[in-house]
Amino acid sequence: MGLGAVVRNANGELMGAMAKPVIGCLSPKAFEALAMIVGCQMAIDAGFTRMIIESDCLEVINAVNQSEFDMSMEVELIE
């Protein structure tokens, strides 16, 4: 299994991409959260200070945007 991330600028131009193998058994939601974290770290390492994060996993997006306490396994990745 693996994950990937793409970084684009405000014009939609590709600024970077990565793929990373992941060893272990994670839920699909955990993989989405991990991909988001890795993508954000890649953007930070490239010098980006402002980001718009997109994902096709509404559960992860909602978890990132909420301020309530969450007991799910994936919350550890998001926090």
N, C-alpha and C positions, 0 to 999 in steps of 0.2 A: 504494500500500500504506500501511498505517497500523497503529497499535497503540493499545491502550486499557488503562486500569487503573481499578479501583474500590477505594475505601477504606471499610471498615465498622468500626463500633465493636464492643465486646465483646458487645453485644446484637444484632448483625447489622444495625443501622440504617445506612443510607447516610450517610457523612460527606463524600464527595467522589467525583468521577469525572472522567476526562479522556480525550481522544482526541487523537492526534498523528499527522500525516502523516510518513511516512518515505520519503526519496528514496534509491534504491539497491536493490541486489539482495542480500538477506540470506537465509540458510537459515531454515527454520521454527524451528529450535532457537535461532538467533541472535535472531530476533524475540521469542521467548518470554523469553530472557534480558534483552533490551533492555526489554521491557514490565515485567519484574520490577524492573529498575533504576529506570525512570521512576516506577513505582508507589511504590517505597520513597522516592524523592526527594520525591514529592508528599506522602507521609505525614509525612516529616521536616519539610518546609516548613510543614505544617499544625500542627506541634507535637507529633506523636505520638512517644513515646520507646520504646514497646514495640510490636512487631508480630508477627503470625502471617502468614506468607506462604503463599499457596496458588497452585498452578499445575496445569494439566492436562498438563504436560510433565515426566514423571518424570526424563528425562535432565538437565534443567536443575536440578531439585530435588536430584538426586544429586550433581551437580557443585558446587552451593552447599554441600552438607553434607560433601563429602569433603575430606581434607587431602592427598591425593596429587597429584603434579604431573601436569597435563593439557596435552597439546600441541595440542588442537583449537582451531580458530579462535574458537569461542564463549567459551573460557576468558578471553580478554582482556576481554570484556564483563562476565563474572561477577566477576573479580578487581578 
